[in-house]
Amino acid sequence: MKRLANGRRCFCNREKSHAASVHEGFGCWRKKSFFIPFFSLKSMLRTQTNAIWHEKCPRCREGDIFSYPVSKISRFADMNEHCPVCKLRYEKEPGTFYGAMYVSYGFSIALIVTLFVATFVLGRDPQLWVYFVVILPTLVVMTPLFFRYARVLWLYFFTGIRYDPKFSKP
């Protein structure tokens, strides 16, 4: 076992060039060191989930994607053109977020089905107007959240922008 400059351990018996190139990222995937990168990956996913939850830039995970909080209903859709920290342009071309409409649609359908089943079970098959009274106001209230998180998820998973720690604040 050798200790590397970045603090990780290596259990393989390869030369220094292996340690310099492979261990800069997640570490060596040989022998016992398989478990070392797993914990690094777990902490990376935790920070990515946290950044998605707080609507942060996918490249630096520090700058805000939206200009105003979701509670400001008249401006909930206003996005920053660039990340305030790393200057990433969010909308690289016109129509970048057309695909986010499908993500938002999926959120809406999931909510409608969930509320329909819950109303059916808890209300013991109520009249049709009860479904409308339960589903429509909830859907209207959730639309700003669906809009924002659909765009955030689209940025993170479908635009090819990856986290790069060198763009984070020092």
N, C-alpha and C positions, 0 to 999 in steps of 0.2 A: 504494500500500500504506500502510495506517495501522496504528499500534500501539495496541492497546486497553488499558484500565486493568487487565484481568486477564492481560495479557502475550501474548495471542494476536494474530496478524496478520490483517488483513482486506484483501482485494484488490478488493472491490466498491466502487462509487461511490455508495452510498446515504447518506442523512442520518444524523445522530447517533442518532435514535430507533431506527433499525435496529440500530446498533451496541450500544446499551444493552439492547435486548430480546433480540436474537438471539444476541449474543456472550456472554451470561451463562452459557449452557449449553455446547454443544459448539462453537460458532462458526458462521461463515457458510458456507453450502453453495454459494456462488456462485463461479464461475470457478476460480482456482487454490487457493482456500482449502478445497477439497474434501478435501485431504489432511490438513489440520490436525485436523479432528474425528476422522478415522480413528484417529490415534494416541491421542487422548483416549479413544475408545471401546475401543481395544485395552488400554490400561492399566486402564480400568474393568472390563473382563471379567477381566483378570488378578486384580484384587483380589476380584472376586466369586467366582471359582474358588477362590482362596485362602481366602476366608471360608467357602465351602461345605466345603472340605476340612477345615478346623479347626472346623467345626460352630459357627459364630458367628451372631449375630442378623442377620436379613436387612435390618433398618432401619439399624442403626448399624455393623454388621460388627465389633463389638468384644465384646459380651457373649456368654457361653456359653449355648447352648440347653439342654444337658444338665447335670445337677448333678454327675454322677460320670463318670470316664473309662470307656471301654468295657471296660477290663481288669478292672473290678470287676463281675464277672458277676452277682452277686446284685442289683445296683442299676443295671444298664446302661440300663434303660428310664426311669429317673427324670428327668423334665424340670423345668426351672425354670418356674414359672407366668408370671413376668415376666422380661424382660431386665434383668440387674443394672445395665446402663448407661443405657438409654433408657426403661426401664419398659414396653416393648411387651408386651402380653398375647399369648402364643403361641396359646392355644386360645380363640378368640373366642366360640365356641359349642360345645355338645356335638356330638361327631361330626366335628370339623374334620379329624381325621386318618384318617377312614375311607378316603379316597382314597389315602392313603399305603400302604395294604395292597396296592393294585394295583401300585404302584411296587415294593414289596418282592417281590411275586409275580413281577414281570418280572425282577428281579435273580436270583431263585432259579431261574427257568426258564432264563435265560441261563447260569448256572453249571452247571446240570444238563446242558444240551445240550453245553456246552464240555467238561465232564468226560467225558460219554458218548463224544463223538467222539475225544477224546484217548486214552481207554482203548481204544476200538475200534482206533484206528490203531497206538498203541504196543504194545498187548497182542495184536495180530493176532487179533481177534475172540475174546476169552476167554470163559469160562463166565459164567453169570448172576450168581453170587455175587461175582465180582470187581467187577462194576459197583456192586453194593450196598456193598461194602467201600470202594470209592473215593469214591462219590458221597455216601452218607449221613453219614459223619463230617465231610467237608468242608462239607456243607450245615449241619450242626449247629454247627460252629465259626463259620461265616460269618453265621449268623442274627442275632446282635446287631449286626453291622456293617450288614447289610441293613436292619434295623429302624430304626437311627439315621439312616442316609443317606436312606432313603425319606422319613422325616419332615422332614429338612432340605431335601431337594429339593422336597417338597410345600410347605413354607413359602416357599421362594424363587420357585417358578414357578407355583403354582396358588392362592395365597391373596390375591394382589394387594398384598402388602407390598413396597414399593420402598425402595431405599437412599436415605437422606436425610442428607447430611453434617452438617447442623445438630444431629443427635442424637449425633454422635460426641464423644468426649472432646476438650477443647480442647488 
